[in-house]
């Protein structure tokens, strides 16, 4: 099958969307499919307002030609940015079916960056973008419930995975004299990082990642160690060196870093919200508590072998096969009637 992925998020960005798409492309190609990615790297770009680390494509008149030249059997729109909108417009004019995905709780993201931005406006934006999509892929059944309550339709589960070849256990209890509490991800307001950095915890606080809030956070919390972005074995080593991964976000749809930490044997401390509730087993692989400091201290006593074992069945191959099953559904809907929606949401 010829599969076209369209994403406004791509390298050199470091985030869950990019990680997911990279893994998906590797697995789809290994399964014998022809995959093409349309990303900002194919266009001239300009910096995103208030977030210059993110490049946005602007010469979008080429999108239709690129889609036509590739002649895909199916198209998946991964993001709701300029590229996603341009591809959506071209496909709709030709009555061509496509799937899409919600990787980010966009309304909450906007609300956290600009206090007072109405959540209702953000959800209206999501509904408008995804309304014509024949399958809107989300990470968990809980997200189906949450987004369905906001009026999104044709929601289906697409589970995510972890690279268990890279992220493997190897921590030695004697390696760290003091506990290390690690936070991995984009350093930005929506990640709620100060909820972690304000905590009175024993040991050290480490942050891996970069973003627009880094300079401010480093100045405000000089006792914390900021490592910048790490990749590959360096990132895996950071997980293995940590006593606990702290996940303070309240707005992520999933949180792939939690799976990566678990695969390395590192337990997680988080709030009891969507994402952690879907990935963690309370008291076994993580501690969920509205008192994040209490969760961090309790997570120190969890069994690292149990954490690693929980991640073994969550590889990217299963995720890619599920993605393909969703595209097969889409292809069937296209063949029967290009204007007909899929059946009721799939719950798994």
LUMMIZA-133207 format. One line per 5 residues: number of its first residue (from 1); their letters; for each residue x, y, z of N, C-alpha, C. Coordinates in steps of 0.02 Angstrom, whole numbers, always signed. Atoms other than C-alpha are relative to their C-alpha. Layout:
N
NUM	A	X/Y/Z/X/Y/Z/X/Y/Z; ...
% end
This chain:
348
1	XXXXX	+42/-60/+0/+0/+0/+0/+44/+62/+0; -36/-63/+2/+58/+177/-36/-33/+46/+52; +28/-36/-57/+35/+276/+125/+33/+69/+5; -25/-69/-8/+52/+466/+138/-16/+25/+70; +8/-31/-66/+79/+545/+309/+13/+74/-7
6	XXXXX	-8/-73/+3/+58/+733/+328/+6/+26/+71; -12/-23/-68/+131/+817/+482/+35/+67/+1; -34/-64/-12/+174/+994/+535/+56/-9/+51; -52/+15/-50/+281/+916/+673/+49/-51/-29; -52/+45/+24/+445/+839/+616/+67/+24/+23
11	XXXXX	-68/-18/-19/+631/+842/+644/+18/+70/-25; -37/+18/-61/+724/+933/+718/-41/+5/+64; +41/-1/-61/+576/+947/+839/+7/-66/+37; -1/+60/-42/+580/+825/+984/-65/-1/+40; +63/+5/-36/+407/+775/+1042/-33/-67/-15
16	XXXXX	+32/+64/+8/+286/+630/+1051/-25/-13/-70; +24/+9/+68/+214/+661/+878/+56/-24/-46; -57/+18/+42/+385/+651/+796/+23/-71/+16; -20/+68/-20/+433/+496/+896/-48/-52/-28; +51/+47/+24/+270/+411/+849/+5/-10/-76
21	XXXXX	-3/+6/+73/+285/+450/+663/+64/-33/-23; -62/+33/+18/+467/+398/+655/-6/-76/+7; +8/+72/-12/+426/+229/+731/-49/-31/-49; +50/+26/+47/+272/+208/+622/+29/-10/-69; -29/+6/+67/+369/+240/+462/+48/-59/-4
26	XXXXX	-46/+57/+0/+504/+114/+509/-38/-66/-4; +38/+62/-1/+376/-20/+546/-39/-12/-64; +38/+8/+62/+268/+13/+393/+45/-21/-58; -47/+18/+53/+419/+5/+279/+25/-71/+8; -22/+68/-13/+477/-156/+363/-54/-51/-21
31	XXXXX	+55/+42/+20/+305/-227/+324/-13/+0/-75; +4/-1/+73/+330/-188/+139/-41/+55/-31; +41/-54/+27/+228/-29/+120/+44/+58/-23; -34/-60/+25/+282/+125/+24/-27/+59/+39; +21/-54/-44/+278/+274/+142/+33/+65/-21
36	XXXXX	-25/-67/+15/+296/+459/+103/-24/+47/+55; +18/-49/-51/+300/+595/+235/+3/+70/-30; +2/-70/+19/+249/+774/+195/+9/+40/+65; -16/-37/-62/+328/+888/+327/+28/+69/-18; -29/-66/+14/+396/+1065/+345/+67/-3/-36
41	XXXXX	-64/+6/+35/+562/+999/+278/-8/+3/-76; +12/-2/+72/+481/+994/+105/-18/+69/-25; +25/-66/+18/+437/+1180/+107/+46/+54/+30; -29/-58/-35/+502/+1352/+147/-41/+11/+64; +33/-5/-65/+462/+1390/+328/+11/+68/+32
46	XXXXX	-10/-59/-43/+442/+1531/+453/-10/-23/+72; +6/+22/-70/+455/+1521/+644/-72/+8/+24; +66/-5/-31/+295/+1487/+740/-1/+59/+49; +4/-56/-47/+240/+1645/+833/-1/-26/+73; -9/+15/-71/+289/+1634/+1019/+37/-66/+12
51	XXXXX	-34/+64/-8/+375/+1466/+985/+47/-10/-59; -42/-2/+60/+517/+1499/+861/+36/-66/-15; -32/+65/+13/+589/+1323/+882/-40/-43/-47; +43/+39/+44/+443/+1258/+780/-6/+35/-68; +7/-29/+67/+454/+1291/+591/-68/-16/-30
56	XXXXX	+64/+10/+33/+290/+1315/+497/+8/+8/-75; -2/-6/+73/+274/+1282/+311/-46/+55/-24; +44/-55/+23/+207/+1430/+213/-11/+0/-76; +13/+3/+73/+225/+1396/+24/-41/-62/-15; +41/+60/+0/+80/+1275/+33/-33/-16/-67
61	XXXXX	+29/+13/+65/+28/+1288/-149/+26/-64/-31; -29/+61/+28/+140/+1138/-183/-32/-64/+28; +25/+59/-35/+43/+1020/-67/-38/-46/-48; +41/+41/+45/-82/+961/-198/+42/-37/-51; -43/+32/+50/+51/+926/-327/+38/-58/+31
66	XXXXX	-38/+53/-34/+152/+825/-201/-44/-61/+15; +46/+56/-13/+1/+720/-152/-15/-36/-65; +15/+30/+64/-44/+692/-334/+58/-40/-28; -59/+35/+26/+133/+644/-382/+11/-67/+36; -11/+62/-38/+141/+512/-244/-56/-50/-13
71	XXXXX	+58/+43/+14/-33/+443/-288/-12/-50/+56; +7/+45/-56/-66/+371/-115/-64/-42/-2; +60/+40/-11/-187/+231/-75/-38/+25/+60; +33/-30/-58/-223/+315/+91/+42/+58/+26; -32/-60/-25/-183/+481/+173/-19/+7/+74
76	XXXXX	+11/-12/-71/-163/+515/+359/+26/+68/+19; -19/-67/-22/-160/+692/+429/+15/-3/+74; -21/+9/-70/-60/+687/+590/-10/+61/+43; +4/-62/-39/-77/+869/+642/-50/+49/-30; +51/-49/+20/-199/+1014/+633/+31/+68/-18
81	XXXXX	-34/-62/+17/-70/+1143/+575/-9/+18/-73; +8/-23/+69/-48/+1233/+408/+4/-55/-53; -5/+54/+48/+9/+1077/+315/-61/-46/+2; +59/+41/-7/-134/+975/+385/-61/+32/-33; +56/-35/+30/-260/+1107/+331/+5/+2/-76
86	XXXXX	-9/-4/+73/-185/+1124/+157/-16/-68/-33; +14/+67/+27/-190/+935/+127/-75/-16/+5; +71/+11/-11/-366/+925/+199/-41/+35/-54; +38/-38/+50/-428/+1060/+81/+5/-33/-69; -10/+31/+66/-353/+976/-73/-38/-66/-5
91	XXXXX	+34/+65/+1/-423/+805/-26/-76/+8/-3; +73/-10/+0/-598/+871/+9/-26/+23/-68; +21/-24/+66/-606/+960/-159/-7/-57/-49; +1/+58/+45/-577/+791/-242/-39/-58/+29; +41/+51/-32/-692/+695/-125/+40/-62/+17
96	XXXXX	-44/+55/-18/-547/+588/-65/+0/-9/+76; +3/+15/-71/-555/+502/+104/+69/+5/+32; -62/-2/-38/-424/+524/+239/-15/-15/+74; +4/+6/-72/-391/+483/+421/+39/+57/+31; -37/-53/-35/-325/+604/+551/+13/-24/+71
101	XXXXX	-17/+20/-68/-259/+599/+729/-1/+60/+46; -6/-50/-52/-271/+696/+890/+57/-23/+46; -58/+15/-41/-98/+689/+969/+7/+46/+60; -8/-51/-51/-113/+846/+1074/-67/+27/+21; +61/-32/-23/-249/+918/+1183/+8/+75/-15
106	XXXXX	-13/-66/+27/-241/+1075/+1079/-35/+56/+39; +33/-53/-38/-372/+1177/+1175/+35/+14/+67; -34/-9/-64/-285/+1147/+1342/+70/+30/-10; -66/-28/+17/-117/+1185/+1260/-5/+76/-9; +8/-72/+11/-180/+1355/+1201/-18/+36/+65
111	XXXXX	+21/-31/-62/-261/+1390/+1369/+59/+8/+48; -58/-5/-45/-97/+1355/+1462/+50/+51/-24; -48/-49/+26/+5/+1466/+1346/-28/+71/+3; +33/-67/-3/-120/+1609/+1343/-58/-5/+47; +51/+6/-51/-217/+1614/+1505/-63/+38/-21
116	XXXXX	+63/-31/+19/-398/+1650/+1472/-24/-18/-69; +23/+21/+66/-401/+1577/+1296/-55/-52/+10; +56/+45/-16/-572/+1492/+1296/+11/-71/-28; -5/+69/+22/-567/+1303/+1289/-51/-14/-56; +52/+11/+51/-728/+1311/+1186/+25/+18/-70
121	XXXXX	-27/-19/+66/-635/+1400/+1045/+47/-54/-26; -47/+52/+20/-499/+1268/+1044/-36/-63/-24; +36/+60/+21/-624/+1126/+1034/-40/+13/-64; +33/-16/+64/-719/+1215/+896/+50/-8/-58; -53/+8/+51/-555/+1218/+799/+11/-75/-14
126	XXXXX	-10/+72/+11/-529/+1031/+827/-59/-31/-37; +58/+28/+35/-707/+990/+775/+0/+18/-73; -1/-22/+70/-689/+1093/+617/+51/-38/-41; -53/+35/+38/-526/+1009/+566/-19/-73/-11; +9/+73/+3/-577/+830/+603/-68/-22/-25
131	XXXXX	+69/+19/+19/-761/+835/+551/-2/-44/-63; +4/+42/+60/-730/+765/+373/+42/-63/+3; -43/+59/-5/-605/+634/+433/-42/-63/+9; +38/+62/-5/-668/+456/+410/+21/-41/+61; -22/+34/-61/-566/+395/+561/+47/+48/+36
136	XXXXX	-41/-45/-41/-497/+508/+698/+35/-43/+52; -38/+47/-42/-359/+409/+785/+23/+34/+64; -21/-24/-65/-329/+436/+971/+33/-57/+38; -43/+50/-32/-216/+346/+1093/-36/-49/+46; +30/+42/-51/-339/+275/+1220/-77/+5/-1
141	XXXXX	+73/-6/-7/-523/+236/+1253/-21/+60/+43; +17/-58/-42/-519/+371/+1387/-1/+64/-43; +1/-58/+43/-476/+498/+1251/-61/-1/-47; +62/+4/+39/-622/+434/+1147/-57/+31/+40; +53/-28/-43/-736/+476/+1294/+7/+75/+7
146	XXXXX	-11/-71/-11/-657/+646/+1324/-14/+41/-62; +10/-38/+62/-656/+703/+1143/-71/-9/-27; +70/+11/+20/-826/+625/+1107/-46/+47/+38; +40/-46/-40/-897/+731/+1248/+5/+71/-27; -9/-67/+29/-830/+884/+1155/-26/+3/-72
151	XXXXX	+32/-2/+66/-920/+837/+994/+39/-28/-57; -37/+31/+55/-785/+747/+894/-30/-69/-14; +31/+62/+21/-845/+597/+795/+49/-44/-38; -41/+49/+37/-776/+442/+706/+66/-14/+36; -60/+11/-40/-652/+416/+849/+15/-74/+6
156	XXXXX	-22/+69/-7/-552/+255/+851/+67/-1/+37; -62/+6/-38/-409/+193/+959/+58/-20/-45; -64/+20/+30/-232/+188/+893/+52/+2/+56; -46/+5/-56/-118/+127/+1032/+71/+16/-22; -70/-17/+15/+63/+186/+1040/+46/-51/+33
161	XXXXX	-46/+50/-24/+220/+89/+1081/+65/+30/+26; -66/-21/-25/+400/+96/+1141/+53/-44/-34; -56/+36/+30/+567/+45/+1066/+35/-41/+54; -29/+41/-53/+610/-99/+1181/+71/-24/-16; -69/+15/+16/+772/-127/+1087/+48/+53/+27
166	XXXXX	-41/-55/-25/+838/+43/+1140/-10/+10/+75; +15/-14/-70/+751/+68/+1306/-5/-66/+38; -6/+63/-36/+805/-77/+1417/+24/+14/+71; -22/-10/-70/+832/-97/+1605/+75/-11/+7; -71/+9/-12/+1006/-90/+1678/+24/+40/+60
171	XXXXX	-16/-41/-58/+1000/+14/+1837/+29/-42/+56; -29/+34/-58/+1108/-35/+1985/-17/+42/+61; +20/-39/-59/+1041/+15/+2157/+56/+41/+31; -56/-36/-31/+1215/+68/+2215/+25/+57/-44; -28/-49/+46/+1242/+180/+2064/-16/+72/+21
176	XXXXX	+19/-67/-21/+1151/+329/+2142/-3/+3/+76; +0/-7/-72/+1191/+379/+2320/-63/+37/+23; +60/-38/-16/+1043/+500/+2317/-52/-11/-55; +51/+10/+51/+876/+483/+2228/+5/+52/-56; +3/-45/+57/+863/+559/+2055/-71/+0/-27
181	XXXXX	+67/-8/+27/+694/+626/+2000/+6/+34/-68; -11/-21/+69/+691/+645/+1812/-65/+22/-33; +56/-22/+41/+573/+743/+1699/+26/+5/-71; -21/+1/+70/+584/+717/+1510/-55/+29/-43; +50/-27/+45/+496/+820/+1379/+14/+72/-19
186	XXXXX	-6/-70/+22/+469/+991/+1302/-4/+46/+60; +0/-48/-55/+510/+1133/+1420/-44/+59/-21; +50/-48/+22/+352/+1234/+1392/-55/+4/+53; +50/-10/-54/+211/+1304/+1501/-51/-56/+6; +53/+50/-3/+85/+1170/+1453/+22/-65/+34
191	XXXXX	-24/+62/-32/+196/+1035/+1530/-2/+4/+76; +11/-6/-73/+164/+1102/+1707/+63/-18/+40; -63/+21/-29/+348/+1084/+1750/+13/+29/+70; -12/-30/-66/+345/+1202/+1899/-33/-40/+55; +30/+44/-50/+230/+1080/+1988/+51/-51/+24
196	XXXXX	-56/+44/-19/+384/+966/+1988/+57/+39/+32; -59/-36/-24/+519/+1096/+2013/-10/+32/+69; +14/-30/-66/+433/+1172/+2166/+2/-50/+57; +5/+52/-52/+430/+1006/+2259/+63/-2/+44; -55/+12/-47/+536/+978/+2414/+13/-75/+2
201	XXXXX	-15/+71/+7/+614/+810/+2371/+72/-15/+22; -70/+20/-13/+768/+715/+2430/+37/-11/-66; -38/+16/+60/+907/+698/+2304/+1/+56/-51; -9/-48/+55/+919/+783/+2134/-60/+0/-47; +51/-7/+52/+799/+848/+2002/+36/+10/-66
206	XXXXX	-29/-5/+67/+850/+819/+1821/-55/+15/-51; +46/-12/+55/+765/+887/+1666/+36/-12/-66; -25/+14/+67/+796/+820/+1491/-50/+27/-50; +44/-31/+49/+726/+920/+1347/+16/+73/-9; -11/-70/+14/+720/+1094/+1276/-66/+32/-18
211	XXXXX	+62/-33/+17/+591/+1226/+1237/+1/+72/+23; +0/-73/-12/+538/+1407/+1260/+4/+19/+74; -2/-17/-71/+529/+1397/+1450/+67/-15/+33; -62/+24/-32/+705/+1331/+1477/+38/+57/+36; -39/-54/-30/+792/+1497/+1511/-32/+24/+65
216	XXXXX	+36/-23/-60/+659/+1553/+1635/+5/-51/+56; -1/+52/-51/+655/+1387/+1726/+70/-9/+30; -67/+6/-26/+844/+1376/+1740/+18/+57/+48; -13/-58/-43/+851/+1551/+1815/-38/-6/+66; +44/+3/-60/+709/+1515/+1937/+17/-59/+45
221	XXXXX	-14/+60/-39/+768/+1342/+1991/+72/-23/-13; -70/+15/+15/+959/+1342/+1988/+24/-66/+30; -21/+63/-30/+968/+1187/+2098/-14/-61/-44; +16/+55/+46/+895/+1079/+1959/+53/-5/-55; -48/+11/+54/+1005/+1003/+1823/-37/-5/-66
226	XXXXX	+31/-2/+66/+956/+1042/+1643/+50/-29/-50; -45/+36/+44/+1031/+924/+1514/-12/+16/-74; +17/-12/+69/+950/+989/+1355/-29/-63/-31; +29/+58/+34/+887/+867/+1224/+51/-57/-4; -41/+60/+6/+956/+691/+1231/-35/-50/-46
231	XXXXX	+28/+47/+48/+931/+554/+1102/+34/-68/+7; -30/+67/+5/+962/+368/+1079/+25/-26/+67; -28/+31/-60/+1076/+285/+1205/+9/+49/+57; -7/-50/-52/+1106/+448/+1298/-65/+10/+38; +65/-7/-32/+920/+465/+1331/-16/-63/+41
236	XXXXX	+12/+62/-37/+905/+282/+1381/+41/-2/+64; -43/-1/-59/+1051/+304/+1501/-28/+47/+54; +31/-46/-48/+963/+453/+1582/-59/-33/+35; +55/+36/-32/+807/+348/+1611/+27/-51/+50; -26/+52/-44/+911/+207/+1685/+32/+29/+63
241	XXXXX	-32/-31/-58/+1004/+327/+1800/-50/+29/+49; +50/-32/-43/+843/+398/+1870/-32/-50/+48; +37/+40/-49/+756/+333/+2025/-74/+0/-17; +71/-8/+16/+586/+399/+1969/-6/+48/-59; +20/-49/+51/+516/+481/+1812/-60/+37/+27
246	XXXXX	+56/-42/-23/+405/+626/+1862/-35/+28/-62; +39/-23/+58/+266/+666/+1738/-54/+49/+26; +45/-48/-32/+183/+828/+1796/-56/+26/-46; +49/-28/+47/+80/+864/+1639/-71/-24/+17; +71/+16/-9/-110/+869/+1656/-37/+0/-67
251	XXXXX	+35/-11/+63/-147/+894/+1471/+23/-46/-57; -23/+45/+53/-53/+759/+1372/-53/-52/-16; +46/+53/+19/-156/+634/+1274/+26/-69/+21; -29/+63/-22/-35/+495/+1324/+62/+11/+42; -63/-8/-36/+146/+530/+1369/+48/-58/-15
256	XXXXX	-44/+55/+20/+267/+416/+1273/+60/-7/+46; -59/+4/-44/+407/+460/+1395/-12/-47/+58; +14/+47/-54/+318/+358/+1527/+14/-72/-22; -15/+67/+26/+328/+202/+1418/+75/-11/-6; -73/+6/+6/+512/+236/+1383/+33/-10/+68
261	XXXXX	-28/+8/-68/+549/+255/+1569/-15/-70/+27; +19/+66/-25/+454/+96/+1613/+43/-54/-33; -41/+50/+34/+550/-2/+1480/+70/-3/+28; -66/-2/-32/+709/+53/+1568/-3/-20/+74; +8/+21/-69/+638/-6/+1734/-13/+56/+49
266	XXXXX	+8/-58/-44/+603/+168/+1802/-74/+13/+14; +70/-13/-17/+439/+193/+1897/-19/+73/-11; +25/-66/+18/+331/+346/+1867/-42/+29/+57; +44/-37/-46/+252/+477/+1981/-37/+51/-42; +41/-44/+42/+108/+576/+1906/-65/+17/+35
271	XXXXX	+68/-15/-21/-60/+656/+1933/-47/-53/-30; +49/+49/+24/-213/+544/+1911/-43/+31/-55; +34/-31/+58/-260/+612/+1739/+9/-44/-61; -7/+37/+63/-279/+548/+1561/+73/-4/-20; -70/+14/+16/-115/+473/+1503/+28/-45/+54
276	XXXXX	-23/+43/-54/-46/+412/+1669/-52/-53/+20; +52/+49/-17/-214/+329/+1708/-3/-57/-51; +4/+50/+53/-203/+236/+1542/+62/-45/-2; -63/+37/+8/-21/+180/+1554/+25/-33/+63; -31/+22/-62/+16/+151/+1737/-47/-44/+41
281	XXXXX	+36/+40/-48/-38/+18/+1861/+17/+26/+69; -12/-33/-65/-59/+103/+2028/+34/-48/+49; -36/+39/-50/+66/+40/+2156/+45/-54/-29; -43/+50/+32/+154/-71/+2028/+51/+33/-46; -45/-35/+46/+226/+35/+1887/+1/+75/+13
286	XXXXX	+0/-72/-14/+183/+206/+1956/-44/+16/+60; +43/-26/-53/+102/+310/+2091/-36/+61/-27; +42/-56/+22/-42/+425/+2045/-30/+33/+61; +23/-35/-60/-83/+558/+2173/-6/+74/-16; +6/-73/+9/-146/+737/+2176/+55/+37/+39
291	XXXXX	-60/-25/-34/+0/+766/+2296/+60/-30/-37; -53/+27/+43/+141/+748/+2169/+63/-18/+40; -57/+15/-42/+276/+754/+2303/-8/-67/+35; +13/+64/-31/+195/+609/+2394/+7/-57/-50; -7/+50/+52/+185/+514/+2230/+73/-15/-15
296	XXXXX	-72/+8/+14/+371/+543/+2198/+34/-42/+53; -33/+37/-55/+423/+479/+2369/-23/-72/+2; +26/+69/-1/+310/+326/+2360/+28/-40/-58; -24/+36/+59/+371/+281/+2185/+71/-26/+9; -68/+23/-13/+548/+261/+2254/+1/-74/+21
301	XXXXX	+1/+68/-29/+492/+95/+2330/-29/-52/-47; +29/+48/+47/+418/+15/+2174/+53/-45/-31; -45/+51/+28/+495/-140/+2093/+17/+18/-73; -21/-19/+67/+596/-90/+1939/-8/-57/-50; +10/+57/+45/+586/-266/+1866/-72/-3/-24
306	XXXXX	+71/+0/+20/+396/-254/+1865/-14/+55/-50; +8/-55/+47/+407/-87/+1776/+24/-20/-70; -28/+20/+65/+518/-158/+1638/-44/-53/-32; +42/+54/+28/+408/-312/+1618/-64/+27/-30; +64/-28/+24/+253/-204/+1593/+6/+29/-70
311	XXXXX	-10/-33/+65/+330/-121/+1438/+16/-49/-55; -24/+47/+51/+384/-280/+1348/-51/-14/-54; +52/+17/+49/+217/-309/+1262/-24/+61/-40; +24/-62/+31/+203/-131/+1197/+48/+27/-53; -46/-20/+53/+318/-128/+1046/-36/+38/-55
316	XXXXX	+28/-41/+54/+292/-18/+893/-30/-42/-57; +29/+41/+53/+253/-164/+776/-76/-8/+10; +71/+7/-14/+85/-192/+861/-37/+65/-15; +30/-65/+14/+49/-6/+849/-9/+11/-75; +3/-9/+73/+89/-4/+662/-54/-44/-31
321	XXXXX	+52/+45/+26/-24/-154/+629/-69/+28/+16; +64/-30/-16/-165/-66/+719/-14/+60/-44; +7/-56/+46/-135/+89/+615/-23/-25/-69; +19/+28/+65/-146/-17/+457/-73/-25/+1; +69/+23/-5/-309/-95/+518/-48/+59/-6
326	XXXXX	+43/-60/+6/-381/+80/+534/-2/+25/-72; -1/-21/+70/-326/+121/+356/-40/-49/-43; +41/+49/+37/-408/-40/+294/-74/+16/+8; +68/-23/-11/-570/+19/+374/-16/+59/-44; +9/-60/+40/-547/+185/+288/-6/-18/-74
331	XXXXX	+1/+19/+70/-512/+102/+121/-67/-33/-18; +65/+30/+13/-670/-1/+137/-55/+51/-4; +50/-53/+2/-772/+154/+174/+5/+40/-65; -9/-38/+62/-696/+241/+24/-28/-39/-60; +24/+39/+56/-736/+96/-92/-76/-5/-3
336	XXXXX	+72/+7/-1/-916/+81/-35/-35/+66/-15; +32/-65/+8/-958/+266/-28/+46/+52/+30; -50/-47/-25/-830/+404/-14/-29/+50/+48; +30/-50/-43/-954/+515/+76/-26/-30/+65; +29/+32/-60/-1007/+387/+208/+51/-2/+56
341	XXXXX	-45/+4/-57/-932/+396/+384/+11/-72/+20; -11/+67/-27/-860/+246/+473/-56/-16/+50; +49/+20/-50/-967/+148/+593/+17/+30/+67; -9/-28/-67/-975/+184/+779/+72/-7/+22; -70/+2/-24/-810/+218/+871/+19/-69/+26
346	XXX	-26/+64/-24/-703/+67/+905/+28/+9/+70; -26/-4/-68/-669/+40/+1090/+38/-64/+14; -42/+59/-11/-531/-74/+1143/+25/-1/+72
% end
